[in-house]
Amino acid sequence: MLQAIFTKISLPICIALVTMFITTFVTPVDAGKVRIKDICQFQNMEESDLIGYGLIIGLDGTGDGKGTQFTNQSLTNMMERMGLTVDVKKVKVKNVAAVMVTAKISSFNRNGTYVDVTVSSVGDAKSLQGGTLLMTPLSDRTGSVRAIAQGAVSIGGFNVQVDDGNKIINNYTLVGRVPNGAKVSNELIGPERTKKEFFISLRSPDFTTANRIAERINIKYGMTAFALDGGTVQVMIPDSLSHMVYRTRFISDIGLLTIVPDQVARVVLNEKTGTIVAGQHVTIEPVAIAHGTITINIESTPIISQPEPFSSGETIVTSDSRITISDEPARVIHLKRTVYLSDVAKALNKIGAAPRDIIAIFQAMKQAGALQAELIIL
């Protein structure tokens, strides 16, 4: 919703509103410091994606059609395992749909715990509303079964079709979820808990931020942390905290430590929506910006020529075209010193540049070497 609002107003107004909000409602500590756990991931667990093929039953005539052979074959195979012999050619049911079932587990999910699963139709079903997922084994990339999924499907919407072909659709009804629908039966084995070290991985690698994290940890716990590179910090667990209970508390306390992360000067431009997002470290070198528009207006006036009464002539339609060109003088803004984005916003606001005009101006400044930031165009 915010993006929809921002794209309808000019960039200078957006920047002014955001700056006013941050200045009024955010304290300097809140604006600068963040917790380590919010920008990093602790490499002390294993994760694995799971996948399986299953059937959803109980649909109100919105399942796969008779042309979906794998659904009929799957239903026939299930019936045979239950002691019923059914001819696959005679199976014609519309309340069954074939789905792919996906989930994700970590080494923190012990045997007997439950995780959410997602079901996605693979046939020509019209809706999964009201269906129930039958028992489905979920395997990891090695083929090992890690969990068993089953339960009622929630799609969070509806799909209603009336006799005249009109439809009322709320949300997408061919993908749903089964909350706590998979029970872990073969847990993942995480890293050895006897190790006296663990690693912190930055979600956005940066050498300066990694070094600040190591320094912050060392201030509180001594020389225990070392920045290996821009994306990894190694933390040695003190002998006094090597016991499992203290080890967990130690990792928790590190996650709550706050630092000021460094940010790369970056400007993101979305030409489709006219959205512009820029970081606080974006600077502009001395440059002159000229902005002007040329408007071409073409008017066509129809001229009808009628023949004289009782003559054999024909009505002829011609047009009188007039082309008007209005050239608005270029308005030039001079930036005589290195400035930040807020200063550029004020300058562009004076010349009345629209967001799409500003995108073109930023691209031109980057080519000229005046924009000291990474330019990302979506």
C-alpha positions as CSV (number, residue, x, y, z in Angstrom):
1,M,0.0,0.0,0.0
2,L,2.8,2.4,0.8
3,Q,4.5,1.7,-2.5
4,A,1.2,2.5,-4.3
5,I,1.0,5.8,-2.5
6,F,4.7,6.7,-3.1
7,T,4.5,6.0,-6.8
8,K,1.7,8.5,-7.2
9,I,3.7,11.4,-5.8
10,S,7.0,12.8,-6.6
11,L,10.3,11.5,-5.2
12,P,11.1,14.8,-3.4
13,I,7.8,14.7,-1.5
14,C,8.4,11.0,-0.6
15,I,11.9,11.8,0.7
16,A,10.6,14.8,2.7
17,L,7.8,12.7,4.3
18,V,10.1,9.8,5.2
19,T,12.7,12.2,6.6
20,M,10.1,14.0,8.7
21,F,8.8,10.6,10.0
22,I,12.3,9.4,11.0
23,T,13.2,12.7,12.6
24,T,10.0,12.9,14.6
25,F,9.3,9.3,15.7
26,V,12.7,7.5,15.7
27,T,15.4,8.1,18.2
28,P,19.0,8.1,17.1
29,V,19.6,4.7,18.8
30,D,16.7,3.1,17.1
31,A,17.7,4.6,13.8
32,G,21.3,3.4,14.0
33,K,21.8,0.3,16.1
34,V,20.3,-3.1,15.3
35,R,20.6,-6.5,17.0
36,I,23.1,-9.0,15.7
37,K,20.3,-11.6,15.3
38,D,18.4,-9.3,13.0
39,I,21.1,-9.1,10.4
40,C,22.8,-12.4,10.8
41,Q,22.1,-16.1,10.9
42,F,23.8,-18.5,13.4
43,Q,25.3,-21.5,11.7
44,N,24.5,-23.9,14.5
45,M,21.7,-25.8,12.8
46,E,21.0,-27.7,9.6
47,E,18.0,-27.0,7.3
48,S,16.5,-29.2,4.6
49,D,13.6,-28.8,2.1
50,L,11.2,-31.6,1.9
51,I,8.9,-32.7,-1.0
52,G,6.3,-35.3,-1.6
53,Y,3.5,-36.3,-4.0
54,G,0.0,-36.8,-2.5
55,L,-3.7,-36.8,-3.1
56,I,-6.3,-34.4,-1.8
57,I,-9.9,-35.8,-1.4
58,G,-13.2,-34.4,-0.5
59,L,-13.4,-31.7,-3.2
60,D,-16.8,-30.5,-4.3
61,G,-16.4,-31.5,-8.0
62,T,-13.4,-29.2,-8.4
63,G,-10.7,-31.9,-8.6
64,D,-8.7,-33.2,-11.6
65,G,-10.6,-34.2,-14.7
66,K,-10.7,-37.6,-16.4
67,G,-7.8,-36.5,-18.7
68,T,-5.4,-36.4,-15.7
69,Q,-4.2,-39.9,-15.9
70,F,-1.7,-39.8,-13.0
71,T,-4.4,-38.8,-10.6
72,N,-6.5,-41.8,-11.6
73,Q,-3.5,-44.1,-11.5
74,S,-2.5,-42.9,-8.0
75,L,-6.1,-43.4,-6.7
76,T,-6.2,-46.9,-8.2
77,N,-2.8,-47.8,-6.6
78,M,-4.0,-46.6,-3.2
79,M,-7.2,-48.6,-3.5
80,E,-5.2,-51.8,-4.4
81,R,-2.9,-51.3,-1.3
82,M,-6.1,-51.3,0.7
83,G,-7.3,-54.6,-0.8
84,L,-9.6,-53.2,-3.5
85,T,-9.2,-54.0,-7.2
86,V,-10.3,-51.1,-9.5
87,D,-9.9,-50.7,-13.2
88,V,-8.1,-47.5,-13.8
89,K,-10.0,-47.0,-17.1
90,K,-13.3,-46.8,-15.2
91,V,-12.1,-44.4,-12.5
92,K,-13.8,-41.1,-13.1
93,V,-13.9,-38.9,-10.0
94,K,-13.9,-35.2,-9.7
95,N,-13.4,-34.9,-5.9
96,V,-9.7,-35.9,-6.0
97,A,-6.7,-33.8,-6.9
98,A,-3.0,-34.6,-7.2
99,V,-0.7,-32.2,-5.4
100,M,3.0,-31.7,-4.7
101,V,3.6,-31.2,-0.9
102,T,6.5,-29.1,0.2
103,A,7.9,-28.3,3.7
104,K,11.1,-27.2,5.4
105,I,12.6,-28.6,8.6
106,S,15.7,-27.8,10.7
107,S,17.8,-29.7,13.2
108,F,15.7,-27.9,15.9
109,N,12.6,-29.9,14.8
110,R,12.8,-33.0,16.9
111,N,11.0,-36.3,16.3
112,G,7.3,-35.8,17.1
113,T,7.2,-32.1,16.4
114,Y,5.0,-30.6,13.7
115,V,5.7,-28.2,10.8
116,D,3.5,-26.5,8.2
117,V,3.3,-27.8,4.7
118,T,2.2,-26.3,1.4
119,V,0.2,-28.1,-1.2
120,S,0.2,-27.1,-4.9
121,S,-2.0,-28.6,-7.6
122,V,-0.2,-30.4,-10.5
123,G,-3.3,-31.4,-12.5
124,D,-6.3,-29.5,-13.9
125,A,-8.2,-29.1,-10.7
126,K,-10.3,-25.9,-10.3
127,S,-9.9,-25.5,-6.6
128,L,-8.6,-27.2,-3.5
129,Q,-11.2,-25.6,-1.2
130,G,-12.6,-28.0,1.4
131,G,-10.1,-30.8,0.6
132,T,-8.1,-33.1,2.9
133,L,-4.6,-34.2,2.2
134,L,-4.1,-37.9,2.6
135,M,-1.0,-39.4,4.3
136,T,2.0,-38.3,2.3
137,P,5.7,-39.1,3.0
138,L,8.0,-36.1,2.6
139,S,11.6,-36.7,1.6
140,D,14.8,-34.7,1.5
141,R,17.2,-34.3,-1.5
142,T,18.8,-37.7,-0.6
143,G,15.5,-39.5,-0.7
144,S,15.3,-40.1,3.1
145,V,11.7,-39.7,4.5
146,R,11.8,-37.1,7.2
147,A,8.1,-36.4,7.9
148,I,4.6,-37.6,7.2
149,A,2.0,-35.0,6.1
150,Q,-1.8,-35.2,6.4
151,G,-4.7,-32.9,7.3
152,A,-7.3,-30.4,6.2
153,V,-6.2,-27.9,3.5
154,S,-6.6,-24.2,4.1
155,I,-6.6,-21.9,1.1
156,G,-7.7,-18.7,2.6
157,G,-10.2,-17.9,-0.2
158,F,-13.0,-19.2,-2.4
159,N,-13.9,-19.9,-6.0
160,V,-17.6,-19.8,-6.9
161,Q,-18.9,-20.3,-10.5
162,V,-22.6,-19.9,-11.5
163,D,-24.4,-21.4,-14.4
164,D,-23.9,-18.6,-16.8
165,G,-20.1,-19.0,-16.6
166,N,-19.4,-16.0,-14.3
167,K,-16.9,-16.6,-11.5
168,I,-16.3,-15.0,-8.1
169,I,-12.7,-15.7,-7.0
170,N,-11.1,-14.5,-3.8
171,N,-7.4,-15.3,-3.5
172,Y,-5.7,-18.2,-5.4
173,T,-7.4,-21.5,-4.7
174,L,-4.9,-24.0,-6.3
175,V,-2.3,-23.6,-3.6
176,G,-3.0,-24.1,0.1
177,R,-1.4,-24.9,3.4
178,V,-1.9,-27.5,6.1
179,P,-1.0,-25.8,9.4
180,N,1.1,-28.2,11.5
181,G,0.3,-30.8,8.9
182,A,3.6,-32.8,8.9
183,K,5.0,-34.8,11.8
184,V,8.7,-35.1,11.9
185,S,9.7,-38.8,12.0
186,N,13.4,-38.7,11.1
187,E,15.0,-35.6,12.6
188,L,18.1,-33.9,11.1
189,I,21.4,-34.2,12.8
190,G,22.8,-30.8,13.5
191,P,26.5,-29.8,14.1
192,E,28.2,-31.5,17.0
193,R,27.3,-29.8,20.2
194,T,30.6,-30.6,21.7
195,K,32.4,-28.1,19.4
196,K,33.8,-25.1,21.1
197,E,33.0,-22.7,18.3
198,F,30.2,-21.6,16.0
199,F,29.9,-19.2,13.1
200,I,27.8,-16.1,12.5
201,S,26.7,-15.5,8.8
202,L,25.8,-12.1,7.7
203,R,22.7,-11.9,5.5
204,S,24.2,-8.9,3.6
205,P,28.0,-9.5,3.6
206,D,30.1,-6.5,4.4
207,F,33.7,-6.4,5.8
208,T,33.0,-3.3,8.0
209,T,29.9,-4.8,9.5
210,A,31.6,-8.2,10.1
211,N,34.5,-6.4,11.9
212,R,32.1,-4.4,14.1
213,I,30.3,-7.5,15.1
214,A,33.5,-9.2,16.2
215,E,34.6,-6.1,18.1
216,R,31.3,-5.8,19.9
217,I,31.4,-9.4,21.0
218,N,35.0,-9.0,22.1
219,I,34.2,-6.0,24.2
220,K,31.8,-8.0,26.3
221,Y,33.4,-11.5,26.3
222,G,37.1,-10.9,25.6
223,M,39.0,-12.1,22.5
224,T,36.5,-14.7,21.4
225,A,35.3,-13.5,18.0
226,F,37.2,-13.1,14.7
227,A,35.9,-11.8,11.4
228,L,37.0,-14.4,8.8
229,D,35.7,-12.5,5.8
230,G,32.9,-10.1,4.9
231,G,30.2,-12.7,5.5
232,T,31.4,-14.9,8.4
233,V,32.4,-14.3,12.0
234,Q,33.9,-17.1,14.0
235,V,33.1,-17.2,17.8
236,M,35.0,-19.3,20.2
237,I,32.9,-20.5,23.2
238,P,34.7,-19.9,26.5
239,D,35.4,-23.0,28.6
240,S,33.3,-21.7,31.4
241,L,30.3,-21.6,29.0
242,S,30.9,-24.9,27.2
243,H,28.1,-26.7,29.0
244,M,25.0,-27.1,26.9
245,V,22.8,-24.9,29.2
246,Y,25.4,-22.0,29.2
247,R,26.2,-22.5,25.5
248,T,22.6,-21.8,24.5
249,R,22.5,-18.7,26.8
250,F,25.8,-17.5,25.4
251,I,24.5,-17.6,21.8
252,S,21.2,-15.9,22.9
253,D,23.1,-13.1,24.5
254,I,25.3,-12.5,21.5
255,G,22.2,-12.3,19.3
256,L,20.9,-9.5,21.5
257,L,24.0,-7.4,21.2
258,T,23.5,-4.2,19.1
259,I,25.8,-2.7,16.5
260,V,25.6,0.0,13.8
261,P,25.8,-1.9,10.5
262,D,27.6,-0.2,7.6
263,Q,25.6,0.2,4.4
264,V,26.8,0.4,0.8
265,A,25.7,3.5,-1.0
266,R,23.1,2.2,-3.3
267,V,20.2,3.6,-5.4
268,V,17.5,1.3,-6.6
269,L,15.3,2.4,-9.5
270,N,12.2,0.6,-10.7
271,E,11.3,2.0,-14.1
272,K,8.0,0.0,-14.3
273,T,6.5,1.7,-11.2
274,G,8.6,4.9,-11.0
275,T,9.8,3.9,-7.5
276,I,13.2,5.2,-6.3
277,V,14.9,4.1,-3.1
278,A,18.2,5.5,-2.0
279,G,20.5,4.8,1.0
280,Q,21.7,7.5,3.4
281,H,25.3,7.4,2.1
282,V,24.5,8.4,-1.5
283,T,26.5,11.5,-2.4
284,I,26.6,13.6,-5.5
285,E,29.8,15.2,-6.8
286,P,29.7,18.8,-8.2
287,V,27.5,18.7,-11.3
288,A,25.1,20.8,-13.4
289,I,21.6,19.3,-14.0
290,A,19.5,20.7,-16.9
291,H,15.8,19.7,-17.3
292,G,13.5,20.8,-20.1
293,T,10.5,19.4,-22.0
294,I,9.3,19.6,-25.5
295,T,5.5,19.2,-26.1
296,I,4.2,18.3,-29.5
297,N,0.5,18.7,-30.1
298,I,-1.2,17.4,-33.3
299,E,-4.8,18.5,-34.1
300,S,-6.8,17.1,-37.0
301,T,-10.0,18.9,-38.1
302,P,-12.2,16.9,-40.5
303,I,-13.4,18.8,-43.7
304,I,-16.4,17.4,-45.5
305,S,-17.0,18.3,-49.2
306,Q,-20.6,17.7,-50.3
307,P,-21.6,17.4,-54.0
308,E,-24.2,19.7,-55.6
309,P,-27.8,18.5,-55.3
310,F,-29.0,16.0,-57.9
311,S,-25.4,15.6,-59.1
312,S,-23.6,12.3,-59.5
313,G,-20.7,13.4,-57.2
314,E,-19.6,11.7,-54.0
315,T,-19.1,13.1,-50.5
316,I,-15.4,13.5,-49.8
317,V,-13.9,13.7,-46.3
318,T,-10.5,15.3,-45.8
319,S,-8.7,16.6,-42.8
320,D,-6.8,19.8,-41.9
321,S,-3.8,18.9,-39.7
322,R,-2.1,21.4,-37.5
323,I,1.1,20.7,-35.5
324,T,2.1,22.8,-32.6
325,I,5.4,22.5,-30.8
326,S,6.1,24.1,-27.5
327,D,9.6,24.0,-26.2
328,E,10.0,24.7,-22.5
329,P,13.3,26.4,-21.7
330,A,15.7,24.1,-19.8
331,R,16.1,24.8,-16.2
332,V,19.6,24.3,-14.8
333,I,20.5,23.4,-11.2
334,H,24.2,23.8,-10.3
335,L,25.6,21.7,-7.4
336,K,28.9,23.3,-6.6
337,R,30.0,21.0,-3.8
338,T,29.6,17.3,-2.8
339,V,26.1,16.9,-1.4
340,Y,23.8,14.2,-0.1
341,L,20.6,12.9,-1.6
342,S,18.4,15.2,0.5
343,D,20.2,18.2,-1.1
344,V,19.6,16.8,-4.6
345,A,15.9,16.2,-3.7
346,K,15.5,19.9,-2.8
347,A,17.1,20.9,-6.1
348,L,15.0,18.5,-8.2
349,N,11.9,19.7,-6.4
350,K,12.6,23.3,-7.6
351,I,12.6,22.2,-11.2
352,G,9.4,20.1,-10.7
353,A,10.9,16.8,-11.9
354,A,8.6,13.7,-11.9
355,P,9.9,10.3,-10.6
356,R,10.5,9.0,-14.1
357,D,12.4,12.2,-15.0
358,I,14.5,11.7,-11.8
359,I,15.3,8.1,-12.9
360,A,16.7,9.4,-16.2
361,I,18.6,12.2,-14.3
362,F,20.2,9.6,-11.9
363,Q,21.2,7.4,-14.8
364,A,22.8,10.3,-16.5
365,M,24.6,11.4,-13.4
366,K,26.0,7.8,-12.9
367,Q,27.3,7.9,-16.5
368,A,28.9,11.3,-15.9
369,G,30.6,9.9,-12.7
370,A,28.8,12.3,-10.4
371,L,26.6,9.8,-8.6
372,Q,28.8,8.1,-6.0
373,A,26.6,5.0,-5.4
374,E,25.8,1.6,-6.9
375,L,22.9,2.0,-9.3
376,I,20.5,-0.9,-9.5
377,I,17.7,-0.8,-12.2
378,L,14.8,-3.3,-11.8
